[in-house]
Amino acid sequence: MTYQSVSLQKNAGILTLTLLGPSKGNAMGPEFWEELPEAIDEIAAMDDVKVVVVRGNGAHFSYGLDLPRMMPKMARSIGPDTKGEQRRQLMHMVRQMQSGFLKMHQSPKPFIAAIHGWCIGGGLNMISAADIRLCSSDAKFSLREARLAITPDIGGLQWLPTIIGQGYTRELAFTAKDFDAQFAQKIGLVNHIYATPEELFAAAHTMAEQIVANSAMAVQGAKEVLNYGLGKDIEAGLQYVAVWNSSQLQSADFQEAIVASLEKRQPVYK
């Protein structure tokens, strides 16, 4: 399927999802919010894709919500005299906007976000739904919604506390300040910083190749178990992974790993 706001390119088990705009700075307009959930569903159904790299086109990852292009749609449900049905429509719109990032989080495929340039508002919410975040030294971030009298409502306040902790999440949400790559690494938002966008994209591809080399069943199992454990105690997580591995330890991939180890060769996973 062809999309206006994102492109999907596959190569040897790696899919690169590139934000395209069409507005300046890959701002997230009506097309993006409609198309992203469909694109993530399409990716989830691709048996030949083992990992997804998310990046922006041009000089930035994303300026976030394309407010000028979203306002006509939002304005119909905003105002002191707004009726209940219109407010329900507004809630439905927000839930639709949430769905793409939620599908990223829930997808069995691991997502690597490669961030360069600005990553603002919706962009920061989006990368918080990814599994791994990398950036270039020119990356700049902001959870900017409070400047627009909006509470972040598309996932950032739910995922960021598990990534950077409550204290930093509250600092970013309350101040709506801009921060750089070094601060992002300090608080644990990104794992690694690279000197240039080109080095960043190369490193993201190398990491994706390392993931592709492993059993997709094992990688997806790790994501499933980690997601299940969010908000639960250790015992619940241990019980869940015991159930999960009771089937995985009988898989063809596990048998191949054992045989390859005995034969002193690299495993070839199905």
Beta strands, then each sheet from edge to edge (+ up, - down):
strand 1: 6-11
strand 2: 14-19
strand 3: 51-56
strand 4: 111-115
strand 5: 118-120
strand 6: 132-136
strand 7: 140-142
strand 8: 178-180
strand 9: 192-194
sheet 1: 1+ 2- 3- 4- 6- 9-
sheet 2: 5+ 7+ 8-
end
